[in-house]
């Protein structure tokens, strides 16, 4: 089960509304987005980013 609400700010919609950064939709207004989920096994390196299609970018922990 999945539920979505117009949110573009963390940690909560209530806090975004208090800051004036929450998305608001007028009557009949629409917003579209694309959602993709990627499953992967966690390893020793932290994930830096996930691209569309599920390609993972890993942090280079040796470069620090």
C-alpha positions in Angstrom: 0.0 0.0 0.0 1.3 3.5 -0.8 0.0 6.9 0.0 1.4 10.1 -1.4 0.8 13.7 -0.4 2.2 16.9 -2.1 5.4 17.3 -0.1 8.7 18.8 -1.3 10.4 19.5 2.0 11.5 17.5 5.0 11.0 16.5 7.8 7.2 17.0 7.6 4.5 18.7 5.6 3.4 20.5 8.8 6.9 22.1 9.2 7.1 22.9 5.5 3.7 24.7 5.8 4.9 26.6 8.8 8.0 27.8 6.8 5.9 28.6 3.7 7.6 26.0 1.6 4.9 23.4 1.3 3.4 22.6 -2.1 -0.2 23.7 -2.4 -2.7 22.5 -5.1 -5.6 24.6 -6.1 -9.0 23.2 -7.1 -8.6 21.0 -10.2 -4.8 21.6 -10.3 -2.6 18.6 -11.1 1.0 17.7 -10.4 2.8 14.7 -12.0 5.8 12.9 -10.9 7.6 9.6 -11.5 8.6 7.2 -8.7 11.0 4.4 -9.0 12.2 1.9 -6.3 15.5 0.2 -6.3 16.4 -2.8 -4.1 20.1 -3.6 -3.4 22.2 -5.4 -0.9 24.0 -3.1 1.6 27.7 -3.4 1.5 30.6 -1.7 3.3 30.5 1.5 1.1 27.8 4.1 1.6 25.5 4.8 -1.3 26.1 8.3 -2.8 23.2 8.4 -5.2 20.7 6.3 -7.2 20.1 7.1 -10.8 17.0 6.3 -12.8 17.1 2.7 -13.8 18.6 1.7 -10.4 22.3 2.5 -11.1 24.0 3.0 -7.8 26.8 5.5 -7.1 29.0 4.5 -4.2 31.0 6.8 -1.9 34.7 6.3 -2.4 35.7 5.7 1.2 39.4 5.3 0.3 39.6 8.9 -1.0 38.8 10.5 2.3 
